[in-house]
Amino acid sequence: MEAGRILHIGIPWITRRSSPRLPNFPRFICASSIQRGSYKGPKPGRDWIADWVSKNDDAVRSLPIYVGGASLLAVLFNRAFSGIAPVADASSSQSRADLLTLGLAVTNVLTGLVWISIRPKSITPVEPQGVECQVIYSHLPESVVSEILWVWESLSAVTCCKSLVIVYDCQCIVQIGVAAKSLNIGEPFSVDAAKLMQGSVYQGVLKSGAQSYLANLSLYPGRSELPFLPSNTQ
């Protein structure tokens, strides 16, 4: 489970008190069958080089070491068996070329060592540790509640989203999914909207007007500013 995006937007909700409630009409989904092989449109391309690199990650990372080592040996053999003086001479074009080749070979070896020592950390999905909750602001219209529940069902069905919190107009209107455990056994940790809005995460989003993606919750202040998320949120 990862910490998701925080986006500050204004949602104009318009409620009509005097208008009669419209009936709930059934929704229909139409689907058409297409025969195999009848699609004539463009097909997505495939990057064969990227696929090969991803499948042979270890070999690609160590490849600069072999290239650099082979280059060093080639320069040494060329210097030893070509009849050139073993001492480098600044006035000799061959010596200058050998020095340049040695520098490139050493750079390749160092690059390979860096690629082997530094590897991206893979994050595996985890089961959130917390309690299930569904807290919805009681003063919301029924139409808004149904839309929010539809959004949550869609997110939880097609993505790895496990928690959804919506703060609007200084009020937490939705807290649904898995929440952190509070001091009271079995109860979810409630969202303090006022405290959340005073934090640096919310203030940064408010000033920039753009979404904020918390790639690693332990490296950002979100760990302390979002205590209502499950304790093992990555």
C-alpha positions in Angstrom: 0.0 0.0 0.0 1.3 3.4 -0.9 0.4 6.9 0.1 -1.5 8.4 -2.7 -2.0 11.9 -4.0 -3.3 15.0 -2.2 -5.0 17.5 -4.4 -6.6 20.8 -3.3 -9.6 21.5 -5.5 -12.8 23.4 -5.1 -16.0 21.3 -5.7 -19.1 23.4 -6.2 -21.9 21.4 -4.7 -25.4 22.7 -5.4 -28.3 21.4 -3.6 -31.9 22.2 -4.4 -34.2 22.1 -1.5 -37.5 22.8 -3.2 -37.1 20.7 -6.3 -38.7 17.2 -6.3 -36.4 14.2 -6.2 -35.9 12.6 -9.5 -36.6 8.9 -9.8 -33.7 6.5 -10.0 -33.6 5.3 -13.6 -31.9 2.0 -14.3 -28.5 2.2 -16.0 -27.8 0.0 -19.0 -24.4 -1.0 -20.3 -24.2 -1.9 -24.0 -21.4 -4.1 -25.3 -20.7 -5.2 -28.8 -18.7 -8.3 -29.8 -15.8 -7.8 -32.2 -14.5 -10.7 -34.1 -10.8 -11.6 -33.7 -8.6 -10.1 -36.4 -11.2 -7.5 -37.5 -9.4 -4.6 -35.7 -7.6 -2.5 -38.3 -6.4 0.4 -36.1 -2.9 1.1 -34.8 -1.4 -1.4 -32.4 0.8 -0.4 -29.4 4.5 -0.6 -30.1 6.9 -2.8 -28.1 10.4 -1.7 -27.1 12.5 -4.8 -27.5 15.6 -3.2 -26.1 13.8 -2.2 -22.9 12.3 -5.7 -22.5 15.7 -7.3 -23.0 17.4 -4.9 -20.5 14.7 -5.6 -17.9 15.1 -9.3 -18.2 18.9 -9.2 -18.1 19.3 -6.6 -15.4 22.4 -8.1 -13.7 24.3 -8.7 -17.0 23.6 -5.1 -18.1 24.8 -3.6 -14.9 28.1 -5.5 -15.0 28.6 -4.9 -18.7 30.6 -1.7 -18.3 33.1 -3.5 -16.1 33.8 -6.1 -18.8 34.0 -3.4 -21.5 36.4 -1.3 -19.4 38.5 -4.2 -18.5 38.8 -5.4 -22.1 39.7 -1.9 -23.1 42.5 -1.7 -20.5 43.9 -5.1 -21.7 43.8 -4.0 -25.3 45.7 -0.8 -24.6 48.3 -2.7 -22.6 48.8 -5.4 -25.3 49.0 -2.7 -28.0 51.6 -0.8 -26.0 53.6 -3.9 -25.3 53.7 -5.7 -28.7 53.5 -2.7 -31.2 57.1 -1.6 -30.7 56.1 1.7 -29.1 58.2 2.9 -26.2 56.6 1.9 -22.9 57.1 5.4 -21.4 54.4 7.8 -22.4 55.6 10.7 -24.5 53.5 13.8 -24.7 54.7 14.6 -28.2 53.5 11.2 -29.5 50.0 11.0 -30.9 49.9 7.3 -30.0 50.7 8.1 -26.3 47.9 10.7 -26.2 45.4 8.3 -27.7 46.4 5.6 -25.2 45.9 8.0 -22.3 42.5 9.0 -23.6 41.5 5.3 -24.0 42.8 4.5 -20.5 40.6 7.3 -19.1 37.5 6.0 -20.9 38.2 2.4 -19.8 38.6 3.4 -16.1 35.3 5.5 -16.4 33.5 2.4 -17.7 34.8 0.2 -14.9 33.8 2.8 -12.3 30.3 3.1 -13.9 29.8 -0.6 -13.7 30.8 -0.7 -10.0 28.3 2.1 -9.3 25.5 0.3 -11.2 26.1 -2.9 -9.2 26.3 -1.2 -5.8 23.3 1.1 -6.3 20.1 -0.7 -7.1 16.5 0.6 -6.9 14.6 -0.6 -3.9 11.6 -2.6 -4.9 8.5 -2.0 -2.8 6.1 -4.9 -2.5 2.4 -4.4 -1.7 1.5 -5.1 2.0 -1.8 -5.7 3.7 -2.6 -2.6 5.7 -2.7 -3.0 9.4 -5.8 -1.3 10.8 -9.6 -1.4 11.1 -12.3 -1.1 8.4 -14.3 2.1 8.7 -16.9 4.0 6.7 -17.5 7.5 8.1 -19.5 9.9 6.0 -20.6 13.4 6.9 -24.2 13.3 7.8 -25.2 16.6 6.1 -24.2 15.5 2.6 -27.0 15.1 0.0 -27.9 11.6 -1.0 -26.7 12.2 -4.5 -23.2 13.2 -3.3 -23.0 10.2 -1.0 -23.9 7.8 -3.8 -21.3 9.4 -6.1 -18.6 9.1 -3.4 -19.5 5.5 -2.7 -19.4 4.8 -6.4 -15.9 6.4 -6.7 -14.7 4.3 -3.7 -16.0 1.1 -5.2 -14.3 1.9 -8.5 -11.0 2.8 -6.9 -10.9 -0.3 -4.6 -11.9 -2.6 -7.5 -9.4 -1.5 -10.2 -6.5 -0.1 -8.2 -4.6 -1.0 -5.0 -6.2 1.9 -3.1 -7.1 0.8 0.5 -8.0 4.1 2.1 -9.8 7.2 1.0 -10.1 10.5 3.0 -11.8 13.6 1.6 -11.5 16.9 3.4 -13.8 19.7 2.1 -14.5 23.1 3.6 -12.6 22.5 6.8 -14.5 19.3 7.4 -13.7 15.6 6.9 -16.6 14.5 4.8 -15.4 10.9 4.0 -13.1 8.4 5.7 -13.6 5.0 4.2 -11.4 1.9 3.8 -8.7 0.8 6.2 -7.8 3.3 9.0 -5.3 3.3 11.7 -6.4 2.0 15.1 -7.1 4.5 17.8 -6.5 4.1 21.5 -10.0 2.7 21.9 -9.9 -0.9 20.8 -11.7 -1.6 17.5 -12.3 2.0 16.6 -10.7 3.9 13.7 -8.4 6.9 14.2 -10.6 9.9 13.3 -9.3 12.6 11.0 -8.6 16.0 12.5 -9.3 18.2 9.6 -8.1 21.4 11.3 -4.7 19.8 12.3 -4.3 18.4 8.8 -4.8 21.7 7.2 -2.1 23.3 9.3 0.5 20.7 8.3 3.2 21.3 5.7 1.7 18.7 3.3 -1.6 20.5 3.0 -0.1 24.0 3.0 2.4 23.0 0.2 -0.5 21.7 -1.9 -2.5 24.8 -1.2 0.3 27.2 -2.3 1.3 25.3 -5.4 -2.2 24.4 -6.6 -0.9 21.1 -7.9 -1.2 17.5 -6.6 1.4 16.1 -4.3 2.5 12.4 -4.6 4.1 11.0 -1.5 6.4 8.3 -3.0 7.8 7.3 0.3 5.9 8.2 3.4 8.9 7.7 5.7 10.9 10.4 4.0 8.3 13.1 4.2 6.4 14.8 7.0 3.3 12.8 6.0 4.2 10.1 8.5 3.4 12.4 11.4 0.7 14.5 9.6 -1.3 11.6 8.4 -1.8 9.5 11.5 -5.1 8.2 10.4 -3.6 6.0 7.7 -2.6 2.4 8.6 0.6 2.1 10.5 2.4 0.1 7.8 1.6 2.5 4.9 4.6 2.7 2.7 
